[in-house]
Each structure stands twice: as structure tokens, then as C-alpha cells.
Amino acid sequence: MVQTRFELTRRVKVAAVYLILAGGISILLRLTGGSYFSEIEAKSIAFKLGLYLRAYIIDILFMISGIGLLCSKAWAKKLALVILIVGTIYSANDAAWGYARGNPSLLIRFVCFVVVGVWNGIWLYLVFKNTQMRTQEMTG
């Protein structure tokens, strides 16, 4: 079996720790906090279940990709790429709702998307900048 790994640089370690902490803290905040806003409270149980389930899945995948990066797993870089892009979309929307304290305007959504996109872009840069892959032959 062939297993691809990459060099664990300081940049990748920092990004991995961020992913683990961001996912873990987000889960803790969701468990200790209430609902998002009064507009959400008025929604159906199915809507709220989907909203919270999506958030927990993204947070768990953040943590899995961070742990995988610390273990130098090649799949973790791909997972980090996907989850940071998907997370940008949802986090920007959540940030816009939080900043507007309710339903945000298009301008606030755009600004939040740019800010969150740049923030997550920094972490993508740290993960993918000059990392070298190596292939190991595993006997089993």
C-alpha cells in the first residue's frame, strides 16, 4: 500500500492548531449558547436541526483536518481546502447576521464575505505554501 505524506513545517503546524482550536471552540460556544437570533427561533424544528447539524459537521471536519495535518496525512490538506472554502460561505453569512444583529443587507453580506474569505485564505496559504509531498511504501 502506498501512502502519501508531506513535510510538517511550522506553517502547517500553526494552521493545524488553528483548525483544531477553531472547530473545538465553535462547538463549545454552540453548546453553551442559545439560538442565533429571534428570526431563527420562529423557524421549524427541521430548519433549526439542519442549521445546527451543518454547523457541528463543519466544526468537526475542521478538527479532523487539523489532526490529520499534524499527522502529516495528505488527505488532510485536501479536507482543509474543502472545509475552509465551504466554511467561508457559511461563516461569512453567520458573521453578517451577527454584525447586523438580524437579517443583513447585501453590502454587509459582501463585506463579511470578503473579510472571512481573506481570513480563511491566509490559512489556506499556510497549509499549501511550499509543502513537499513524499510517498512511502507500506508493507502489511
PETAHU-V706891 format. One record per backbone hydrogen bond with DSSP energy under -1.0 kcal/mol. NH is the residue of the N-H (numbers start at 1). CO is the residue of the C=O. If there is no record, write none. Layout:
nh	co
NH	CO
NH	CO
This chain:
nh	co
3	136
5	134
7	132
9	7
13	9
14	10
15	11
16	12
17	13
18	14
19	15
20	16
21	17
22	18
23	19
24	20
25	21
26	22
27	23
28	24
29	25
30	26
31	27
32	28
33	29
41	37
42	38
43	40
48	44
49	45
50	46
51	47
52	48
53	49
54	50
55	51
56	52
57	53
58	54
59	55
60	56
61	57
62	58
63	59
64	60
65	61
66	62
67	63
68	64
69	65
70	66
71	67
72	69
73	68
74	4
78	74
79	75
80	76
81	77
82	78
83	79
84	80
85	81
86	82
87	83
88	84
89	85
90	86
91	87
92	88
93	89
94	90
95	91
96	92
97	93
98	94
99	95
100	96
101	97
102	97
109	105
110	106
111	107
112	108
113	109
114	110
115	111
116	112
117	113
118	114
119	115
120	116
121	117
122	118
123	119
124	120
125	121
126	122
127	123
128	124
129	125
134	5
136	3
138	1
